[in-house]
Amino acid sequence: MERPAKTPDAAVDAVAFAPSTGPAPTTGGASSWMSHLSATLALGLPLVGAQLLQMSIHVTDTVMIGQLGAAELAAAVLASQAFFLVWMFGAGFAQAVMPVAAAAQGRGDLRGVRRSVRMGLWVVTLYGALAMVPLWQLETILLALGQEARTAALAGAFMRVLQWAMFPALVIAGLRSYLSVVGRASVVLWVTLAAALLTALLNYVLIFGHFGLPALGMAGSAVASVGANGAGAAIMVVYTARRHDLAAYELYVRFWRPDWPAFLEVLRLGWPISTTIIAEVGLFAASSVMMGWLGTIPLAAHGIALQLASIAFMVPLGLAQAGTVRVGLAHGRGATADLGRAAHTVLALGILVSLAAALMFWIVPSGLIGLYLGDGDPNAAAVLAIGVPLLAVGAAFQIVDGLQVVASGLLRGLADTRMPMIIAVLSYWGLGMPAAYVLAFPLGFDGPGVWWGLALGLFASAVLMTWRFHRRAALGLTAK
């Protein structure tokens, strides 16, 4: 097959469609620091934007359902969190595609890219089918966990519609990895933007019954999520199938044919990534439980501060994904010097944006928290008094959280996922969570104690993962 000509908007076509001539030299000849910075920003900024837009979708759902009443909002939050938890675990397998596909891309192996992406889509589709069973039984699960019967019933009914968004959401995650590796991260951004706008429009129309349509209430929001995710997945499939300069990958040719070695490789790399993600998500969920023991006002302040920290975290998270691809590409070429420069460029950017967020939390905490508080809220002063110290601690852990997620992304670029999983679980649950409990309750530091415990766990993870990456050669992680 004749390879397509390069197009102006394909920044990495020279790598993507270059013939495989073996590894590049491992010493000398590294690209300039400015070229690494430019390439990292070209890949990272769209991924950062997509992360922020994804969070905006969740905020939109919460705000619109909240207008239906407290019971509906509580049920929707429970169902959405359950969906998100299940989806996050499956998305770990989609993220496992990145290092394998990037290494193949780096050495000019188009077949290797195709194998990993195709089997990654197989894995997430099969996972989605398995996930249907517990999601369908959400009401029963919530009742077993002690939730009120009405809330559990509302959440269960909501989930029985929402769960069908799992398949397209996982396909989006898989194709997001593919498009990032082949230098089409801007497509990920535009598709996420379209999905965010469509979600808002469908929520407005279907929840409240505008434009002559019936008001479906909570079910309308679930239908909106299914429709927006389905549309996003369809756009990505059509783009990757019909784009002429991606034709050489032949992603969907004989898609039905299994490739068990590639399938097992995605599973091998994916389950530690998924476990790492769940360990961190679980850490913050458990912190919310402990803040609830302190009372409603502390929990409200914690929720606001945590959402602010989560928004800021989206930037280093997007950079971490860019780091996985950049390191994977250099690793595939055997370009040791470029691998180091690519990694240090991403680390520097991650530290800078984390410092910028920390400075905002230190300088204007009252203004940021005040954005969530109404003028007539009688509890505003109390929430603010508790939230400001929490955000001060959050500024400290913002730095280490950004560092640990970037270091984890760099290790994934070397297909190193199992030891980072062990580091994460031990740091978060062996150190961070016990420290949070001891500082908050036996030692009496209350909310700030919980947050200092979180910071301690994240600090340990950041130090160990960064150390492991910098010892990559001695540990044999760069061996081909």
C-alpha positions as CSV (number, residue, x, y, z in Angstrom):
1,M,0.0,0.0,0.0
2,E,1.3,3.4,-0.9
3,R,1.8,5.6,2.2
4,P,-0.2,8.8,2.2
5,A,1.5,12.1,1.7
6,K,2.1,14.3,4.7
7,T,-0.4,17.0,5.6
8,P,0.3,20.4,7.2
9,D,-1.7,19.6,10.3
10,A,0.2,16.4,11.0
11,A,3.1,17.4,13.2
12,V,4.3,13.9,13.7
13,D,3.7,12.4,10.3
14,A,7.5,12.2,9.7
15,V,7.7,9.8,12.6
16,A,4.3,8.1,12.0
17,F,4.9,7.1,8.4
18,A,8.7,6.9,8.3
19,P,10.0,3.4,7.4
20,S,11.3,1.4,10.3
21,T,15.1,1.5,10.0
22,G,15.9,0.3,13.5
23,P,16.6,2.2,16.7
24,A,18.1,5.7,16.6
25,P,21.5,6.1,18.3
26,T,21.2,6.0,22.0
27,T,23.8,8.7,22.7
28,G,24.1,12.2,21.3
29,G,22.0,13.8,18.6
30,A,19.2,14.8,21.0
31,S,16.7,17.3,19.8
32,S,16.9,20.8,21.3
33,W,15.2,21.7,24.5
34,M,12.9,24.2,22.6
35,S,11.8,21.5,20.2
36,H,10.9,19.3,23.2
37,L,9.0,22.1,24.8
38,S,7.1,22.9,21.6
39,A,6.2,19.2,21.0
40,T,5.1,18.8,24.6
41,L,2.9,21.8,24.5
42,A,1.4,20.8,21.1
43,L,0.4,17.4,22.6
44,G,-0.2,18.4,26.2
45,L,-2.4,21.6,25.8
46,P,-5.2,19.8,24.0
47,L,-5.1,16.9,26.5
48,V,-5.3,19.5,29.4
49,G,-8.2,21.2,27.7
50,A,-10.0,17.9,27.3
51,Q,-9.5,17.1,31.0
52,L,-11.0,20.5,32.0
53,L,-13.9,20.1,29.6
54,Q,-14.6,16.6,31.0
55,M,-14.9,18.1,34.5
56,S,-17.2,20.8,33.1
57,I,-19.6,18.0,31.9
58,H,-19.8,16.7,35.5
59,V,-20.4,20.1,36.9
60,T,-23.2,20.8,34.3
61,D,-24.9,17.5,35.2
62,T,-24.8,18.3,38.9
63,V,-26.0,21.9,38.6
64,M,-29.0,21.0,36.4
65,I,-30.1,17.9,38.3
66,G,-29.8,19.9,41.5
67,Q,-32.7,22.1,40.3
68,L,-35.0,19.1,40.6
69,G,-34.5,18.8,44.4
70,A,-32.2,17.4,47.1
71,A,-33.4,13.8,46.8
72,E,-32.8,13.7,43.1
73,L,-29.4,15.4,43.4
74,A,-28.3,12.9,46.1
75,A,-29.4,10.0,44.0
76,A,-27.7,11.3,40.9
77,V,-24.5,11.9,42.8
78,L,-24.4,8.3,44.1
79,A,-25.1,6.9,40.7
80,S,-22.6,9.2,38.9
81,Q,-19.9,8.3,41.4
82,A,-20.6,4.6,40.9
83,F,-20.5,5.0,37.1
84,F,-17.3,7.1,37.3
85,L,-15.6,4.6,39.6
86,V,-16.4,1.7,37.2
87,W,-15.4,3.7,34.2
88,M,-12.1,4.8,35.7
89,F,-11.0,1.2,36.3
90,G,-11.8,0.4,32.6
91,A,-10.1,3.6,31.4
92,G,-6.9,2.2,33.0
93,F,-6.8,-0.5,30.2
94,A,-7.3,2.3,27.6
95,Q,-4.3,4.1,29.1
96,A,-2.2,1.0,28.8
97,V,-2.5,1.3,25.1
98,M,-0.4,4.6,25.2
99,P,3.0,3.2,26.1
100,V,2.8,0.2,23.8
101,A,1.5,2.1,20.8
102,A,3.9,5.0,21.4
103,A,6.9,2.7,21.5
104,A,5.7,1.1,18.2
105,Q,5.2,4.5,16.7
106,G,8.6,5.6,17.8
107,R,10.3,2.7,15.9
108,G,8.0,3.2,12.8
109,D,6.0,0.0,13.5
110,L,2.5,0.8,12.2
111,R,1.4,-2.8,12.7
112,G,2.5,-2.6,16.3
113,V,0.4,0.5,16.8
114,R,-2.6,-1.1,15.2
115,R,-2.3,-4.3,17.3
116,S,-2.2,-2.5,20.6
117,V,-5.0,-0.1,19.8
118,R,-7.3,-2.7,18.3
119,M,-6.8,-5.1,21.3
120,G,-7.2,-2.2,23.7
121,L,-10.6,-1.6,22.2
122,W,-11.4,-5.3,22.6
123,V,-10.4,-5.2,26.2
124,V,-12.5,-2.1,27.1
125,T,-15.5,-3.5,25.2
126,L,-15.4,-6.8,27.1
127,Y,-14.9,-4.9,30.4
128,G,-17.9,-2.7,29.6
129,A,-20.0,-5.8,29.1
130,L,-18.9,-7.3,32.5
131,A,-19.6,-3.9,34.1
132,M,-23.2,-4.0,33.1
133,V,-24.1,-6.6,35.8
134,P,-23.1,-4.6,38.9
135,L,-24.4,-1.3,37.4
136,W,-27.8,-2.9,36.7
137,Q,-27.9,-3.9,40.4
138,L,-27.0,-0.5,41.8
139,E,-30.2,-0.2,43.8
140,T,-29.6,-3.5,45.6
141,I,-26.0,-2.6,46.3
142,L,-26.9,0.8,47.7
143,L,-29.5,-0.7,50.0
144,A,-26.9,-3.2,51.2
145,L,-24.7,-0.2,52.0
146,G,-27.3,1.3,54.2
147,Q,-28.7,4.0,51.8
148,E,-32.3,5.2,52.2
149,A,-34.8,3.2,50.1
150,R,-36.1,6.1,48.1
151,T,-32.6,7.4,47.3
152,A,-31.4,3.9,46.3
153,A,-34.5,3.5,44.1
154,L,-33.9,6.8,42.3
155,A,-30.2,6.1,41.8
156,G,-31.0,2.6,40.5
157,A,-33.5,3.9,38.0
158,F,-31.1,6.6,36.9
159,M,-28.2,4.1,36.5
160,R,-30.3,1.7,34.3
161,V,-30.2,4.4,31.6
162,L,-26.8,6.0,32.4
163,Q,-25.0,2.6,32.3
164,W,-25.4,2.4,28.5
165,A,-23.0,5.3,28.2
166,M,-20.2,3.0,29.5
167,F,-19.5,1.5,26.1
168,P,-19.1,4.7,24.1
169,A,-17.2,6.3,27.1
170,L,-14.7,3.5,27.1
171,V,-14.3,3.6,23.3
172,I,-13.6,7.3,23.5
173,A,-10.9,6.5,26.1
174,G,-9.3,3.9,23.8
175,L,-9.3,6.1,20.7
176,R,-8.1,9.1,22.8
177,S,-4.9,7.1,23.5
178,Y,-4.6,6.2,19.8
179,L,-5.1,9.8,18.6
180,S,-2.6,11.1,21.2
181,V,0.1,8.7,20.0
182,V,-0.4,9.6,16.3
183,G,-0.3,13.3,17.0
184,R,-4.0,14.1,16.8
185,A,-4.6,15.3,20.3
186,S,-6.4,18.4,19.0
187,V,-9.2,16.0,17.8
188,V,-9.6,14.8,21.3
189,L,-10.1,18.4,22.5
190,W,-12.6,19.3,19.8
191,V,-14.6,16.1,20.4
192,T,-14.7,16.7,24.1
193,L,-15.8,20.3,23.6
194,A,-18.6,19.0,21.3
195,A,-19.7,16.5,23.9
196,A,-19.7,19.1,26.6
197,L,-21.9,21.4,24.6
198,L,-24.2,18.6,23.5
199,T,-24.5,17.4,27.1
200,A,-25.5,20.9,28.3
201,L,-28.1,21.3,25.5
202,L,-29.6,17.8,26.0
203,N,-29.8,18.3,29.7
204,Y,-31.6,21.6,29.3
205,V,-34.1,20.1,26.8
206,L,-34.7,16.6,28.3
207,I,-34.6,17.3,32.0
208,F,-37.0,20.3,31.9
209,G,-39.0,19.5,28.7
210,H,-38.1,22.5,26.5
211,F,-38.9,22.9,22.8
212,G,-42.1,20.9,23.1
213,L,-40.4,17.7,24.4
214,P,-41.6,16.0,27.6
215,A,-39.8,16.7,30.9
216,L,-38.0,13.5,31.8
217,G,-36.4,14.7,35.0
218,M,-33.4,12.7,36.1
219,A,-33.9,10.2,33.3
220,G,-33.4,13.1,30.8
221,S,-29.9,13.7,32.2
222,A,-29.0,10.0,31.8
223,V,-30.3,10.0,28.2
224,A,-28.2,13.2,27.6
225,S,-25.1,11.4,28.9
226,V,-25.7,8.4,26.7
227,G,-26.4,10.6,23.6
228,A,-23.3,12.8,24.1
229,N,-21.0,9.9,24.7
230,G,-22.4,8.0,21.8
231,A,-22.0,11.0,19.5
232,G,-18.4,11.5,20.7
233,A,-17.5,7.9,20.1
234,A,-19.1,7.9,16.7
235,I,-17.2,11.0,15.6
236,M,-13.9,9.5,16.8
237,V,-14.6,6.2,15.0
238,V,-15.5,8.0,11.7
239,Y,-12.5,10.2,12.0
240,T,-10.0,7.4,12.6
241,A,-11.6,5.2,9.9
242,R,-11.9,7.8,7.1
243,R,-9.0,10.2,7.7
244,H,-6.7,9.5,4.7
245,D,-3.4,10.1,6.6
246,L,-4.4,7.5,9.1
247,A,-5.3,4.9,6.5
248,A,-1.9,3.2,6.7
249,Y,-2.7,2.0,10.3
250,E,-5.7,0.0,8.9
251,L,-7.2,0.1,12.4
252,Y,-10.6,-1.4,11.5
253,V,-9.4,-3.8,8.8
254,R,-10.3,-7.3,10.1
255,F,-11.2,-5.8,13.4
256,W,-12.9,-9.0,14.4
257,R,-9.6,-11.0,14.3
258,P,-8.1,-11.6,17.8
259,D,-4.5,-10.9,18.5
260,W,-4.0,-12.7,21.9
261,P,-0.4,-11.6,22.6
262,A,-1.4,-7.9,22.2
263,F,-4.6,-8.5,24.1
264,L,-2.7,-10.0,27.1
265,E,-0.1,-7.2,26.9
266,V,-2.9,-4.6,27.4
267,L,-4.3,-6.6,30.3
268,R,-0.8,-7.0,31.8
269,L,-0.1,-3.3,31.7
270,G,-3.7,-2.1,32.3
271,W,-4.7,-3.7,35.6
272,P,-1.9,-2.0,37.6
273,I,-2.9,1.3,36.0
274,S,-6.5,0.8,36.9
275,T,-5.6,-0.2,40.5
276,T,-3.4,2.9,40.9
277,I,-6.2,5.1,39.7
278,I,-8.7,3.5,42.1
279,A,-6.3,3.7,45.0
280,E,-6.0,7.5,44.5
281,V,-9.8,8.0,43.9
282,G,-10.5,5.9,47.0
283,L,-8.1,7.9,49.1
284,F,-10.0,11.1,48.4
285,A,-13.4,9.4,48.8
286,A,-12.3,8.1,52.2
287,S,-11.1,11.6,53.2
288,S,-14.7,12.8,52.5
289,V,-16.1,10.1,54.8
290,M,-13.7,11.3,57.6
291,M,-14.6,14.9,57.0
292,G,-18.3,13.9,57.4
293,W,-17.5,12.6,60.9
294,L,-16.6,16.2,61.8
295,G,-19.9,17.6,60.7
296,T,-21.9,19.1,57.8
297,I,-20.0,22.4,57.7
298,P,-16.5,20.8,57.6
299,L,-17.7,18.4,54.9
300,A,-19.1,21.3,52.8
301,A,-15.8,23.2,53.1
302,H,-13.9,20.0,52.2
303,G,-16.0,19.5,49.1
304,I,-15.4,23.0,47.9
305,A,-11.7,22.9,48.5
306,L,-11.4,19.4,47.0
307,Q,-13.2,20.5,43.8
308,L,-10.8,23.5,43.5
309,A,-7.8,21.2,43.9
310,S,-9.3,18.8,41.4
311,I,-9.7,21.5,38.8
312,A,-6.1,22.5,39.2
313,F,-5.0,18.9,39.1
314,M,-6.4,18.5,35.5
315,V,-3.5,20.4,34.1
316,P,-0.7,18.2,35.4
317,L,-2.9,15.2,34.6
318,G,-3.1,16.2,31.0
319,L,0.7,16.8,31.0
320,A,1.3,13.4,32.5
321,Q,-0.6,11.8,29.6
322,A,1.5,13.8,27.2
323,G,4.6,12.6,29.1
324,T,3.6,9.0,28.6
325,V,3.4,9.5,24.8
326,R,6.6,11.5,24.6
327,V,8.7,9.1,26.6
328,G,7.1,6.1,24.8
329,L,8.0,7.5,21.4
330,A,11.7,8.1,22.5
331,H,11.8,4.7,24.1
332,G,10.6,3.1,20.9
333,R,13.3,4.8,18.9
334,G,16.0,3.8,21.5
335,A,16.8,7.5,21.8
336,T,18.1,7.7,25.4
337,A,19.0,11.4,25.3
338,D,15.7,12.5,23.8
339,L,13.9,10.3,26.4
340,G,15.6,12.2,29.2
341,R,14.9,15.6,27.7
342,A,11.3,14.8,26.9
343,A,10.8,13.6,30.5
344,H,12.5,16.6,32.1
345,T,10.5,19.0,29.9
346,V,7.2,17.5,31.1
347,L,8.4,17.4,34.7
348,A,9.4,21.1,34.6
349,L,6.0,22.1,33.1
350,G,4.2,20.0,35.7
351,I,6.0,21.7,38.6
352,L,5.5,25.2,37.2
353,V,1.7,24.8,36.8
354,S,1.4,23.1,40.2
355,L,3.3,26.0,41.7
356,A,1.0,28.5,40.0
357,A,-2.0,26.7,41.4
358,A,-0.5,26.6,44.8
359,L,0.2,30.4,44.8
360,M,-3.4,31.0,43.9
361,F,-4.6,28.9,46.8
362,W,-2.2,30.7,49.2
363,I,-2.9,34.3,47.9
364,V,-6.7,34.3,47.2
365,P,-8.3,31.4,49.1
366,S,-11.3,33.4,50.3
367,G,-12.1,34.6,46.8
368,L,-11.9,31.1,45.4
369,I,-14.1,29.5,48.1
370,G,-16.5,32.4,47.9
371,L,-17.3,31.5,44.3
372,Y,-19.3,28.5,45.7
373,L,-21.1,30.4,48.4
374,G,-24.3,32.4,47.9
375,D,-24.6,35.9,49.4
376,G,-27.6,34.9,51.5
377,D,-26.1,31.6,52.8
378,P,-26.2,31.8,56.6
379,N,-23.4,29.2,56.8
380,A,-21.0,31.0,54.4
381,A,-18.8,32.5,57.1
382,A,-18.4,29.1,58.9
383,V,-17.6,27.3,55.6
384,L,-15.1,30.0,54.7
385,A,-13.4,29.8,58.1
386,I,-12.8,26.1,57.7
387,G,-12.2,26.1,54.0
388,V,-9.3,28.6,53.9
389,P,-7.0,26.5,56.1
390,L,-7.9,23.4,54.1
391,L,-6.9,25.3,50.9
392,A,-3.6,26.3,52.4
393,V,-2.8,22.7,53.0
394,G,-4.1,21.9,49.5
395,A,-1.6,24.3,48.1
396,A,1.2,22.2,49.5
397,F,-0.2,18.9,48.3
398,Q,-1.0,20.4,44.9
399,I,2.7,20.5,44.2
400,V,3.5,17.0,45.3
401,D,0.3,15.7,43.6
402,G,1.3,17.2,40.3
403,L,4.8,15.8,40.7
404,Q,3.6,12.3,41.4
405,V,1.1,12.1,38.6
406,V,3.6,13.3,36.1
407,A,6.3,10.9,37.3
408,S,3.7,8.1,37.1
409,G,2.9,9.1,33.5
410,L,6.6,9.0,32.6
411,L,7.0,5.5,34.1
412,R,4.0,4.4,32.0
413,G,5.8,5.6,29.0
414,L,8.4,2.9,29.8
415,A,5.6,0.3,30.2
416,D,6.4,0.3,33.9
417,T,3.1,-0.1,35.7
418,R,3.3,-2.8,38.4
419,M,5.8,-1.2,40.8
420,P,4.2,2.3,40.5
421,M,0.9,0.6,41.5
422,I,2.6,-0.9,44.6
423,I,4.2,2.5,45.4
424,A,0.8,4.2,45.1
425,V,-1.2,1.7,47.2
426,L,1.5,1.8,50.0
427,S,1.8,5.6,49.9
428,Y,-1.9,6.3,49.9
429,W,-3.3,3.6,52.1
430,G,-0.2,2.5,54.1
431,L,0.9,6.0,55.0
432,G,-1.5,8.7,53.8
433,M,-4.9,7.4,55.1
434,P,-3.6,6.3,58.6
435,A,-1.8,9.6,59.0
436,A,-4.9,11.5,58.0
437,Y,-6.9,9.6,60.7
438,V,-4.3,10.0,63.4
439,L,-3.7,13.7,62.7
440,A,-7.4,14.5,62.5
441,F,-8.8,12.6,65.5
442,P,-6.3,11.3,68.1
443,L,-4.1,14.4,67.7
444,G,-7.1,16.7,67.3
445,F,-6.1,18.7,64.1
446,D,-9.6,18.0,62.6
447,G,-10.0,18.9,58.9
448,P,-6.4,20.2,58.3
449,G,-5.2,17.0,59.9
450,V,-7.1,15.0,57.2
451,W,-5.5,17.1,54.5
452,W,-2.0,16.9,55.9
453,G,-2.4,13.1,55.9
454,L,-3.3,13.3,52.2
455,A,-0.3,15.5,51.5
456,L,2.0,13.0,53.3
457,G,0.8,10.1,51.2
458,L,1.1,12.1,48.0
459,F,4.5,13.3,49.0
460,A,5.8,9.7,49.5
461,S,4.4,8.7,46.2
462,A,6.0,11.7,44.4
463,V,9.4,11.0,45.9
464,L,9.4,7.3,45.2
465,M,8.0,7.5,41.6
466,T,10.4,10.4,40.7
467,W,13.3,8.4,42.2
468,R,12.3,5.3,40.2
469,F,12.2,7.2,37.0
470,H,15.6,8.8,37.5
471,R,17.0,5.4,38.3
472,R,15.4,3.9,35.1
473,A,18.6,2.8,33.5
474,A,20.0,1.1,36.6
475,L,16.7,-0.6,37.2
476,G,16.6,-1.9,33.6
477,L,13.5,0.0,32.6
478,T,15.0,1.4,29.4
479,A,16.2,-2.0,28.2
480,K,14.8,-2.9,24.8
